[in-house]
Amino acid sequence: MGKQLYDIGDQPPVGEVPEKMHAWLIRADRFGKPTEAFQKEVVNTPSIADDEVLVYVMAAGINYNNVWAAMGIPVNVIAARNKAGEPEDFHIGGSDASGIVYKVGKDVTNVKVGDEVVMHCGTWDRNCSWVKKGGDPMYSPSFKIWGYETNFGSFAQFTKVQGQQCMPKPKHMNWEESAAYTLVAATAWRMLHGWGASSIKKGDVALIWGGAGGLGSMAIQIVKAAGATSVAMVSGEDKFDYCMKLGAKGCINRNEFDHWGMLPHWKDGAGYAKWLKGVRGFGAKIWEVLGEKRAPNLVFEHPGETTIPTSIFVCETGGMVVVCAGTTGYNATVDLRYLWMRQKRLQGSHFANSVQSNEMNQLALRGQLDPCLSRAFTYEDLPVAHQLMGDNKHPHGNMAVLIGAKEFGLGASGKPAVTIVHPTLPKGDVHTTPHPYPMSEPLPSIESAEALTITDDGSKVRDLMHAGIISCTPDDTVGTVAKIMVDKEIHAVVVMDKQGSAVGVVSQTDMVLARQGRTPDQARAMLASEIMTPGCATCDADMLLSDAVSLMTGRRMHRLVVTEKDKPVGVISMTDVVRKIIG
Ligand code: NAP
């Protein structure tokens, strides 16, 4: 008869499962700073289903998802699970781990008690009809990330996983190294190898964003193993050596360029020309690094909003930009001319299935994938590790924490088939950009659509609008329209046709865009019909003000023409809304 509970670091005999276990728990009543949200507790060791495995955790990887789970934003992961019928009122996070198999369900065939394993974080219901038909489990509605969307992750003495998640642990890596790479490396593998003819192959060129980061450091190595060339993007020259030791042909310091961000409006001749100059300079820098005039046929994307326009532009004709995140924002702007004329592909990608995770792990087993462990912590410091990540004070690369392993550096035996240099990051290296949201933020779908409660004071458009319409005709010159604007001190003029219908709006922005790249006389001589924003975004006078605001922000407009019985009666603008907010 074994003990009911073992101390941390006191490993139970292999195969003996104690009734209780130590774990770092998050509870809803302490959501907030990771150093406060994570607390040590003792809970029952979870039971397993027929397709599941109980693993004694030696070390766990640290990822952003549990920084957000600790804060309870943007989702309360505990409430979400309780709603789905799971009873536990706590969350044990952890989506990366290395450990030893202690118990297997009767249907598990790929591992046995005593096996040393690492685990990928993709879970799905084996009875899902899509999966049973042979569909990619990554598209299954039952897909969940273990240790974020599921409970009993790796921040405990024992973790509950599906048999298919278990993969052999690389013998040459110690416990903390082997706990650090799976989530990022499997994600990078699918991004690079999961997209048919667009996938990476010998002789290709890939541009890798965040080359020193978790995903990027894995991507450089996967590209190298495929016999392709990579150019790594970093935020400083101090990280060049690191990326080149991993296998990049060369690096670019993104801080040498300043054309980042959403695309300028395509009507903005001067703004667009400046952007083109920036992005062309960046393309030329890629040629310089490559030593030949070649464009990357694969762009490995995750910064998102600030870099997508550049990624699409520099991508080779017929190439692919593959994206798994929007670290800098989610509204990516694309100049569709480059996408369709040069037949490029913008491909979304999320984690990886079991086959892809195992293909990636073959690289690690052979010694061709350095886990890029930049910092390891003791069990006691698990909350601190998350706090550093939340505060953006952690190094690039990947981090891990000891759980069952008594000391750093244990668990390695044997030599890999291939020996590679272990690169080190510059001393004192820390991240410079904070993360926005966890990778698995649930997205609304038709199925999950629920009536949302919106707090609104009930103000209507008619309460704030300016009555009366100041208009021009389509044939008025821009000079005439400008005079109306200045004389009447308004920001936009409605363009009315002969029948009295509003056919467009000339805004101050349209006016300024008309002047971009033209002389004042050329701009003044243009007609309202040439520069107006065609169509007229309207709202009814009885529309809720909040709906009108959504309409304006959604269309990136500053004003709407207000109608009553389809006849224009006034204008509502963002300025009016701001005045109301200020009170
Ligand atoms: P990470 O280790 O923090 O690396 C992110 C990298 O992005 C950093 O190395 C940083 O490098 C670079 N970066 C930051 N701001 C940038 C900007 N404005 N422009 C260009 N590069 C910028 O994170 P990670 O583990 O690689 O993950 C990256 C993103 O992918 C995160 O949002 C993560 O949540 C997501 N992710 C998604 C999945 C999935 O399955 N969908 C899986 C893993 C991760 P420099 O500062 O040196 O440029």
Boltz pocket constraint, residues with backbone or C-beta under 6 A from the ligand:
constraints:
  - pocket:
      binder: B
      contacts: [[A, 64], [A, 183], [A, 184], [A, 187], [A, 209], [A, 210], [A, 211], [A, 212], [A, 213], [A, 214], [A, 215], [A, 216], [A, 233], [A, 234], [A, 235], [A, 236], [A, 239], [A, 254], [A, 302], [A, 303], [A, 306], [A, 307], [A, 324], [A, 325], [A, 326], [A, 327], [A, 328], [A, 349], [A, 350], [A, 351], [A, 352], [A, 395], [A, 396], [A, 397], [A, 431], [A, 432], [A, 433], [A, 435], [A, 437], [A, 438], [A, 439]]
      max_distance: 6.0
